[in-house]
């Protein structure tokens, strides 16, 4: 039996560093999340002109110094607003590492737990910026000329707000094998979930009982342009990574992880749709099938085109 699907799509209009515009078009999957997200975007647009904030991870190791300076500028401003050195500056002579970024992120999580006072919208935005630049720096540190650039963008209609409660049925669409050209709901949560802790090996989040699984959705979406090479004969590779990492932990840490409750683990990101190879992409490489078959094309496009994205100027819904 076949079901007739009413196709719906979304276009993200991106501004490039050379002043040109790039259209990224997505076919939205007919699932429990599609109409919820579309309604979020429609609600914003119904209020008039809509602007968007975007955290774009498209830097490589050559940018780490300037990213460190950016982080320090945010640290300095937050310390100034709180009239105290609540955050430690990064020693630019010694450089940044994952431990330093984890420590900064811990302060961000403490802000999310109201351990630091709310000092207005501008300061709140500084905390959000700190989080965004931490993640951008993490990607940059791992990206060299020899590696596939694990790029992406989180886009949110402005001003952001806590969003609406996810339903149990939505968990059917949690995806762990996040890959190039796929679209997911944004995390929409202050903190780290279990997968983020795995990637950063940030065990102190578990020990401190600061894990935050996603419970709400909003206009926020994640445009994923990662392309991790796995054995194509194997499935559930990221779940396997998590399981092996879990087994490597001390027993007292393992006991803090709800390994027997998949809802409480909530591994993965909520799936929305996939990229369409439109005319803008075909101008870079003209054979549609090659985009999915040849990783080198995706790698070069990330390096030459996605690396130029500075922001998202519009989201258009097609029904």
C-alpha positions in Angstrom: 0.0 0.0 0.0 1.3 3.4 -1.0 0.7 6.7 0.8 0.3 9.9 -1.2 2.6 12.5 0.4 2.0 16.2 0.1 5.5 17.6 -0.4 6.6 20.6 1.5 10.0 22.3 1.5 12.1 25.0 3.1 14.6 27.4 1.5 17.4 28.9 3.6 18.8 32.1 1.9 22.5 32.5 2.9 24.7 35.5 2.7 28.2 34.8 1.5 31.4 36.8 2.3 31.6 38.0 -1.3 28.1 39.6 -1.1 26.4 36.9 -3.1 23.4 34.8 -2.0 23.2 31.0 -1.8 19.9 29.1 -1.7 19.9 25.9 0.3 16.6 24.0 -0.5 15.3 21.1 1.7 12.5 18.6 1.2 10.8 18.2 4.6 9.9 14.7 5.7 6.2 14.0 6.4 6.7 13.2 10.1 5.3 14.5 13.4 7.8 17.4 13.5 7.2 18.9 10.1 4.0 20.9 10.7 5.2 21.9 14.2 8.4 23.5 12.8 6.6 25.0 9.8 4.1 26.6 12.2 6.9 28.1 14.2 8.3 29.8 11.1 4.9 31.0 10.0 4.1 32.5 13.4 7.3 34.6 13.3 6.6 35.7 9.7 3.0 36.7 10.6 4.4 39.3 13.0 6.1 41.2 10.2 9.8 41.3 9.2 11.7 38.4 10.6 15.4 38.3 11.4 17.5 35.3 12.1 20.5 34.5 14.3 22.8 31.8 13.1 25.8 29.9 14.7 27.8 28.9 11.7 30.6 26.4 12.1 32.7 26.9 9.0 36.2 27.6 10.3 39.4 25.5 10.3 42.5 25.2 12.4 44.1 28.2 10.7 41.3 30.4 12.3 41.9 29.2 15.9 43.9 32.2 17.0 41.2 34.7 15.9 38.5 32.5 17.4 40.4 32.5 20.7 40.5 36.3 20.5 36.7 36.3 19.9 36.1 34.1 22.9 38.3 36.4 25.1 36.4 39.5 24.0 33.1 37.8 25.1 34.7 36.7 28.4 36.0 40.2 29.0 32.5 41.8 28.4 30.7 39.2 30.6 33.2 39.8 33.4 32.7 43.5 33.0 28.9 43.2 33.2 29.1 41.0 36.3 31.9 43.2 37.8 33.7 40.0 38.7 36.1 37.5 37.0 33.5 34.8 36.7 35.2 33.5 33.5 38.9 32.9 33.0 40.5 34.4 29.9 42.3 32.0 27.5 46.1 32.5 27.5 46.6 33.4 23.8 50.3 32.5 24.0 49.5 28.9 25.2 46.4 28.5 23.0 43.1 26.9 23.5 42.3 23.2 24.1 39.2 21.0 24.8 39.6 21.2 28.6 39.5 25.0 28.5 36.4 25.0 26.2 34.7 22.5 28.5 35.4 24.8 31.5 33.9 27.7 29.7 30.9 25.6 28.7 30.4 24.6 32.3 29.9 28.3 33.2 27.4 28.6 30.4 25.5 25.6 31.8 25.6 27.3 35.3 24.0 30.4 33.8 21.3 28.1 32.3 20.8 26.8 35.9 20.3 30.4 37.1 23.6 30.4 39.1 24.4 33.8 37.5 21.9 36.6 37.5 19.9 37.6 34.5 21.1 41.0 33.5 18.9 41.8 30.5 18.7 40.8 26.9 22.1 42.0 25.9 23.9 39.9 28.5 21.7 36.9 27.8 22.8 37.2 24.1 26.4 37.3 25.2 26.0 34.0 27.0 24.4 32.5 23.9 27.3 33.9 21.8 29.8 32.3 24.1 28.2 28.9 23.6 28.1 29.4 19.9 31.8 30.4 19.6 32.8 27.5 21.8 31.3 25.0 19.4 32.7 26.9 16.4 36.2 26.7 17.9 35.8 23.0 18.7 35.1 22.3 15.0 37.9 24.5 13.9 40.5 22.7 16.1 39.6 19.4 14.5 39.6 20.7 10.9 42.7 20.6 8.8 43.4 20.5 5.1 43.5 16.7 5.2 40.3 16.1 7.1 36.7 16.5 6.0 35.4 19.8 7.3 32.6 18.9 9.7 30.6 22.1 9.1 27.1 23.1 9.9 24.8 25.9 11.0 22.2 26.4 13.7 19.6 28.9 12.6 16.9 30.5 14.8 14.3 33.1 14.2 14.9 36.2 16.4 14.1 36.7 19.2 14.5 33.1 20.3 12.2 31.8 23.1 11.9 28.5 25.1 9.6 26.9 22.5 7.0 24.2 22.9 7.0 20.8 24.5 8.0 17.8 22.3 5.6 14.9 22.3 6.5 11.2 22.9 5.7 10.4 19.2 8.4 12.8 18.1 11.1 10.5 19.6 10.4 8.1 16.7 12.4 10.6 14.6 15.5 10.9 16.7 18.4 10.2 14.4 22.0 9.3 15.5 23.6 8.9 12.1 23.6 12.7 11.3 25.1 13.3 7.9 25.9 15.8 5.1 22.9 17.5 3.7 20.4 16.6 6.4 18.2 19.0 8.4 17.4 18.5 12.1 15.7 20.4 14.8 18.1 22.6 16.8 19.0 21.4 20.3 17.1 24.4 21.8 18.4 23.6 25.3 21.0 25.3 27.5 23.5 22.5 28.3 24.8 19.3 26.9 23.1 16.0 26.1 24.7 12.6 26.2 26.0 12.6 22.6 27.7 16.0 23.2 29.3 14.7 26.3 30.6 11.7 24.4 32.2 13.9 21.6 33.8 16.2 24.2 34.6 13.4 26.7 33.2 15.8 29.2 32.4 13.3 32.0 32.1 16.0 34.6 28.7 17.0 33.2 27.4 13.5 34.1 29.1 13.5 37.5 27.6 17.0 38.3 24.2 15.8 37.1 24.1 18.6 34.5 22.9 16.5 31.5 20.1 18.2 29.6 18.2 16.2 27.0 16.1 18.1 24.5 12.5 18.4 25.7 11.3 21.4 23.6 11.4 22.6 20.0 11.3 26.1 18.5 12.2 27.7 15.2 15.8 26.5 15.6 17.2 24.1 13.1 20.5 22.5 12.4 21.8 22.4 8.8 24.3 19.5 9.0 27.2 19.4 6.6 29.3 16.8 8.4 30.5 13.7 6.5 32.1 11.2 8.9 33.4 8.1 7.1 32.0 4.9 8.4 32.1 1.3 7.2 29.0 1.3 4.9 28.4 -2.3 5.8 27.7 -1.3 9.4 24.8 0.5 11.0 24.3 2.2 14.3 27.9 3.3 14.4 27.4 6.4 16.5 25.3 4.3 19.0 28.2 1.8 19.0 30.6 4.7 19.8 28.4 5.8 22.7 28.1 2.2 24.0 31.9 1.6 23.9 32.5 4.9 25.6 29.9 4.0 28.2 31.7 0.7 28.9 35.0 2.6 29.3 33.7 4.7 32.1 34.1 4.0 35.8 31.2 2.1 37.4 30.1 5.0 39.5 29.8 7.2 36.4 28.0 4.4 34.5 25.4 4.2 37.3 24.5 7.9 36.6 23.6 7.1 32.9 20.1 5.7 32.3 21.4 3.1 29.8 18.2 1.0 30.2 15.9 3.9 29.4 16.1 5.0 25.8 13.7 7.9 26.3 15.8 9.2 29.2 19.0 8.9 27.0 17.4 10.6 24.1 20.4 9.9 21.8 20.5 11.9 18.6 18.8 14.8 16.8 15.3 15.2 15.6 15.1 14.7 11.8 13.3 17.2 9.5 14.4 16.6 6.0 17.2 16.5 3.3 19.0 18.8 1.0 17.9 19.1 -2.6 20.7 19.5 -5.2 19.4 22.7 -6.7 20.7 25.0 -9.4 23.0 26.8 -6.9 24.8 23.5 -6.1 24.8 22.3 -9.7 26.7 25.5 -10.7 29.5 24.1 -8.5 29.3 20.5 -9.8 26.8 19.7 -12.6 26.0 16.0 -12.0 23.3 15.5 -9.3 24.2 11.9 -8.6 27.9 12.7 -7.9 27.0 14.8 -4.9 25.9 11.8 -3.0 28.4 9.3 -4.5 31.6 11.3 -4.3 32.8 12.6 -0.9 35.5 14.8 -2.5 32.8 16.9 -4.1 31.1 17.5 -0.8 34.5 18.2 0.8 35.4 20.8 -1.8 32.0 22.5 -1.7 32.4 22.8 2.1 35.8 24.3 1.7 35.0 26.6 -1.2 31.4 27.6 -0.6 30.0 26.8 2.8 33.1 28.3 4.4 32.0 31.7 2.9 28.6 31.7 4.6 28.2 34.6 7.0 24.6 34.4 8.0 21.0 33.4 7.1 18.9 36.3 5.8 15.6 34.5 5.1 13.7 31.2 5.5 11.0 30.4 3.0 8.4 27.7 3.3 7.0 25.9 0.2 3.8 24.0 0.4 
